[in-house]
Amino acid sequence: MSATGTHAHDLPATLPVPDLPVSQLESLKFKANQIIESIYALQRTIEAGGNPAAMPAWPDILSKYNILLSQTHNFSNALVNPIPSRAGGSTGSAPLNIYERISLHPSVGMPDARLDADVIPLLRNQQTTDVLRVENETVRRLSEHMKSRGSVGVLGPPPPSAQPAPYMNGHGFGLAYAGFGQKQKKPEYEDVLRECAEVRGDHDRRVARAVRAVTMLREKFDWKQRVEVEVEEPEELEWDPRLGMRPHQAPVPPNEADDDIGMESADEEGDGDGDGDDKDGSSDEDDEFNVEGELVNLVGMDGLSPGVFPTSTVDPPETSNPDVRMEETL
């Protein structure tokens, strides 16, 4: 092959092969193969293995689409901004694209039949068989939902004339001749474009309506307050209200714990008048601590501190002690 714009019949029998940017062409070939593989990967993801009832996850589709978009952008930049040629750099003018001076033609003379068989497949100016088949199926499926029938209606045969519709009269069946014999107009490309514009307009209006609804909901509710997670203090994270100890500490034996409670109650009785204590010697703080521990056990949420748990939304459990009361934790 040679890189010149002269026709084959004006050339000598054999042409010298000029220096071509082989490395740049190999890079373009590699990028084109990457794009083809990404297209097939995105197609397999959308089809979900051929199961029409399965819907793939949106992040998977978005990631593969972003990869395809990035590869296409890189391929376009490689075509538009390649390494400038020497001719453009020597004259001092604007650099020339090295791909603009390359054309594909045979370096030896050959008949037209062989030219079509050897050169045309290399040009790849026509779609492959698989792409052409999928495109035809897509066009046919879309044309079934369009009034103008799309390109099928434009390129296909004209629609048949209106047929008389049967109806019921007092004497039996009859035929309605309204519009009978009138030839329907064959759609043109302008009709197809007009219908496509209507479909696009309807889609844009639905999108605007959905976005407006989301915006109204965003303004109505304080989503930041609902979603925001409170950062707990380290002491609150280590505190377990059911056991009365920290996770890294050893549990206290029951007898010693009872003795400690009794000593604290005795001290409080000596300091005060004893109005806030129960008959068994427990204080109000201990009762409140026990109630909060029971609330945590009820909901079955391990590791939550009393400050995080919304005690105001849970009904207090029934207890036989009349002095035990619920206080809302702020």
C-alpha positions in Angstrom: 0.0 0.0 0.0 1.1 3.6 -0.6 0.3 6.9 0.9 -0.6 9.3 -1.9 -3.7 10.6 -3.5 -3.0 9.6 -7.2 -5.3 7.1 -8.8 -4.1 3.6 -9.6 -4.4 3.8 -13.3 -2.1 6.9 -13.6 0.7 5.2 -11.7 3.5 3.0 -12.9 3.4 -0.8 -12.4 4.9 -0.7 -8.9 5.0 2.2 -6.4 7.5 2.7 -3.7 6.2 2.3 -0.2 6.6 5.6 1.6 7.2 6.0 5.3 4.0 5.7 7.2 3.3 6.5 10.9 3.0 2.9 11.8 3.2 3.4 15.5 0.4 6.0 15.5 -1.7 3.7 13.3 -1.1 0.7 15.6 -2.2 2.9 18.5 -5.4 3.8 16.7 -6.0 0.2 16.0 -5.6 -0.7 19.7 -7.9 2.0 20.8 -10.5 1.0 18.2 -10.4 -2.6 19.5 -10.9 -1.4 23.0 -14.0 0.6 22.0 -15.4 -2.5 20.3 -14.9 -4.7 23.4 -16.4 -2.0 25.6 -19.5 -1.8 23.4 -19.9 -5.6 23.7 -19.4 -5.5 27.4 -22.1 -2.8 27.8 -24.5 -4.7 25.6 -24.1 -7.9 27.7 -24.6 -5.9 30.8 -27.8 -4.3 29.5 -29.2 -7.6 28.2 -28.4 -9.2 31.6 -27.5 -12.6 30.1 -30.5 -12.7 27.8 -33.0 -12.6 30.7 -35.5 -9.8 29.9 -37.0 -9.9 33.4 -33.6 -9.2 35.0 -32.6 -5.5 35.5 -28.8 -5.0 36.0 -27.7 -2.5 38.7 -27.5 1.1 37.5 -23.9 1.6 38.8 -22.7 -1.3 36.6 -24.3 0.2 33.5 -23.0 3.7 34.4 -19.4 2.5 35.0 -19.3 0.6 31.6 -20.8 3.6 29.8 -18.2 5.9 31.4 -15.4 3.6 30.3 -16.8 3.6 26.7 -17.2 7.4 26.8 -13.6 7.9 28.0 -12.2 5.5 25.3 -14.2 7.3 22.5 -12.9 10.6 23.7 -9.3 9.5 23.7 -9.7 8.0 20.2 -11.2 11.3 19.0 -8.3 13.3 20.5 -5.8 10.9 18.8 -7.4 11.6 15.4 -7.6 15.3 15.8 -4.4 16.1 17.6 -1.7 13.6 16.4 2.0 14.2 16.2 2.5 17.0 13.6 4.2 16.1 10.4 7.6 17.3 9.4 6.3 19.3 6.5 4.2 21.5 8.7 7.0 22.1 11.2 9.6 23.0 8.5 7.6 25.8 6.9 6.6 27.4 10.1 2.9 27.4 9.3 0.2 25.6 11.2 1.1 21.9 11.8 -0.6 19.5 9.5 -2.3 16.3 10.6 -0.3 13.3 9.6 -3.5 11.3 8.8 -4.8 13.9 6.2 -2.1 12.9 3.7 -2.7 9.2 3.9 -5.0 7.4 1.4 -5.5 3.7 0.8 -4.9 2.4 -2.7 -3.1 -0.6 -4.3 0.6 -0.2 -5.1 0.3 -2.4 -8.2 -2.2 -2.5 -11.0 -5.2 -4.8 -10.6 -8.6 -5.1 -12.1 -11.7 -3.6 -10.6 -13.1 -6.9 -9.4 -10.0 -7.6 -7.4 -9.9 -4.0 -6.2 -13.3 -4.3 -4.7 -12.5 -7.6 -3.1 -9.2 -6.5 -1.5 -9.5 -2.8 -0.8 -13.2 -2.4 0.1 -13.0 -4.7 3.2 -10.0 -2.7 4.4 -11.9 0.6 4.2 -14.7 -0.7 6.4 -16.9 2.1 5.1 -19.9 -0.3 5.5 -21.3 -1.8 8.7 -20.5 -5.3 9.7 -23.1 -8.0 9.4 -23.9 -8.2 13.1 -24.2 -4.4 13.4 -26.4 -4.2 10.3 -28.7 -6.9 11.6 -29.1 -5.3 15.0 -29.8 -2.0 13.4 -32.4 -3.4 11.1 -34.2 -5.1 14.0 -34.1 -1.9 16.1 -35.5 0.2 13.2 -38.2 -2.4 12.6 -39.2 -2.5 16.3 -39.3 1.2 16.6 -41.3 1.6 13.4 -44.0 -0.5 14.8 -44.7 2.1 17.5 -44.6 5.1 15.2 -47.5 6.5 13.2 -45.3 7.3 10.2 -43.6 3.9 10.5 -40.2 5.6 10.4 -37.8 4.7 7.6 -39.8 1.5 6.9 -42.8 3.6 5.9 -40.7 5.9 3.8 -38.8 3.3 1.9 -41.4 0.6 2.0 -44.5 0.2 -0.2 -47.4 2.7 0.3 -50.0 1.8 2.9 -53.2 0.2 1.6 -56.3 2.2 1.0 -59.0 2.4 3.7 -61.3 -0.7 3.7 -65.0 -0.5 4.6 -65.6 -1.2 8.2 -68.5 -3.6 9.1 -71.2 -2.3 11.5 -74.5 -3.5 12.9 -77.8 -2.1 11.5 -81.4 -3.0 12.1 -81.4 -5.5 9.2 -78.1 -7.2 10.1 -74.5 -6.5 9.1 -73.6 -3.6 6.8 -70.5 -1.7 5.6 -69.5 1.8 6.5 -68.2 3.5 3.3 -66.9 6.6 5.0 -63.4 7.2 3.6 -63.6 4.1 1.4 -61.4 4.3 -1.6 -59.3 7.2 -0.3 -55.6 6.6 -0.8 -53.5 7.2 2.3 -50.5 9.5 1.9 -47.1 7.9 2.0 -45.0 9.3 4.8 -42.0 11.4 3.9 -38.8 12.0 5.8 -40.2 15.3 7.1 -43.1 13.4 8.7 -40.7 11.0 10.4 -38.5 13.9 11.7 -41.6 15.7 12.9 -42.8 12.7 14.8 -39.4 12.1 16.3 -39.4 15.8 17.4 -42.7 15.2 19.1 -41.4 12.1 20.9 -38.4 14.0 22.0 -40.5 16.9 23.3 -42.8 14.5 25.2 -39.7 12.9 26.8 -38.2 16.2 27.8 -41.5 17.3 29.4 -41.7 14.1 31.4 -38.1 14.6 32.5 -38.8 18.2 33.5 -41.8 17.1 35.5 -39.9 14.4 37.3 -37.1 16.8 38.2 -39.6 19.4 39.4 -41.2 16.8 41.6 -37.9 15.8 43.2 -37.1 19.5 43.7 -40.4 20.1 45.5 -39.8 17.1 47.8 -36.3 18.4 48.5 -37.6 21.8 49.5 -40.5 20.3 51.6 -38.4 18.0 53.8 -35.1 18.6 55.6 -33.2 15.6 54.1 -29.9 16.6 55.7 -31.4 16.3 59.1 -32.9 13.0 58.3 -29.8 11.4 56.7 -27.1 13.0 58.8 -25.5 10.6 61.4 -24.5 12.0 64.7 -20.8 11.4 65.5 -20.7 9.8 68.9 -18.1 10.5 71.5 -15.6 7.7 72.3 -17.0 7.3 75.8 -20.5 6.8 74.5 -19.3 4.2 72.0 -17.6 2.2 74.8 -20.5 2.5 77.2 -22.9 -0.5 77.5 -26.1 0.4 79.5 -27.1 -3.2 80.0 -23.9 -4.3 81.7 -22.8 -1.1 83.4 -19.2 -1.6 82.2 -16.9 -0.9 79.3 -16.2 -3.6 76.7 -12.5 -4.0 77.7 -13.3 -4.3 81.4 -14.1 -7.6 83.1 -17.6 -8.1 84.4 -18.2 -7.5 88.1 -19.5 -10.4 90.1 -23.2 -10.1 91.2 -22.4 -10.1 94.9 -19.9 -7.3 94.7 -22.2 -5.2 92.4 -25.0 -5.6 95.0 -22.6 -4.5 97.8 -21.6 -1.4 95.8 -25.2 -0.5 95.1 -26.0 -0.9 98.8 -23.1 1.3 99.9 -24.1 4.0 97.4 -27.7 3.9 98.7 -26.5 4.0 102.3 -24.4 7.1 101.6 -27.3 8.8 99.8 -29.6 8.0 102.8 -27.1 9.6 105.1 -26.8 12.7 103.1 -30.5 13.3 102.3 -33.9 12.7 103.7 -34.5 9.6 101.6 -37.5 10.9 99.7 -36.0 9.9 96.3 -35.0 6.4 97.3 -37.0 3.1 97.2 -37.6 0.7 100.0 -34.9 -1.7 98.7 -32.2 1.1 98.8 -31.9 1.9 95.1 -31.7 5.5 93.9 -33.5 7.3 91.1 -30.4 7.3 88.9 -30.1 3.5 89.2 -33.8 3.1 88.3 -33.4 5.3 85.3 -30.3 3.3 84.3 -32.3 0.0 84.6 -35.2 1.4 82.5 -32.8 2.5 79.7 -31.2 -0.9 79.7 -34.6 -2.6 79.4 -35.4 -0.3 76.4 -32.2 -1.4 74.6 -33.1 -5.0 75.2 -36.6 -4.5 73.9 -35.6 -3.2 70.5 -32.6 -5.6 70.2 -30.1 -2.9 69.1 -26.8 -3.8 70.6 -24.2 -1.2 71.1 -26.5 1.9 71.1 -25.9 4.4 73.8 -28.8 6.1 75.7 -28.0 9.4 74.0 -28.5 8.0 70.5 -31.6 5.9 71.2 -34.8 8.0 70.8 -36.4 7.1 74.1 -39.3 9.6 73.5 -40.7 7.4 70.7 -40.9 4.1 72.7 -43.6 3.4 75.2 -42.1 2.8 78.7 -42.3 -0.9 79.9 -44.6 -1.8 82.7 -42.9 -2.2 86.1 -44.2 -3.1 89.5 -42.2 -0.3 91.2 -44.4 2.8 91.4 -41.4 5.1 92.0 -39.8 4.3 88.6 -40.5 7.0 86.1 -39.4 7.8 82.5 -37.5 10.9 81.6 -36.8 12.0 78.1 -33.1 12.1 77.4 -32.1 15.3 75.5 
